[in-house]
Amino acid sequence: MRILFIANHGGGFADYIDVAPGTTIQDLFQQKLPSEKPEDYLIRVNRQPVSADYGLQEGDRVSFTPTKIEGA
């Protein structure tokens, strides 16, 4: 299934990606930012905060925005 993934980490980017049915936000975070801690990010789906076990759905808009910025 296809979702819009927005990563505001570093330079940031947005792109449509395919994820397997049943993928949770926690799964996606571990795939995209394996060396990062979820508690250091504002994680939203369709502009709303969600729990780690939220199951992604076709057409969701997912964003990961760091809450701690190094050097700031």
Steps between C-alpha positions, in 0.01 A plus 500: 500500500617853431548784751659845493807503725641834617833491686597832656834360615809675364417648161153347502317340211156376402420205277239236441612161629350153499448324832367155576142471628503484879805728535483709817652841567754328725598264216541789255705705747738208558536450123563866415693622807651188660762684705257762637269499804126552436471716812724758329248546217154643449331222305177583318265331257271726299620789720382329821714335770457122512605212722789270411260216415300703244455289188579692185231526235507569127554870431616595853732802531777420751750752639796459736625832641789512749427679825870534585727673253876465548687829522188709555 
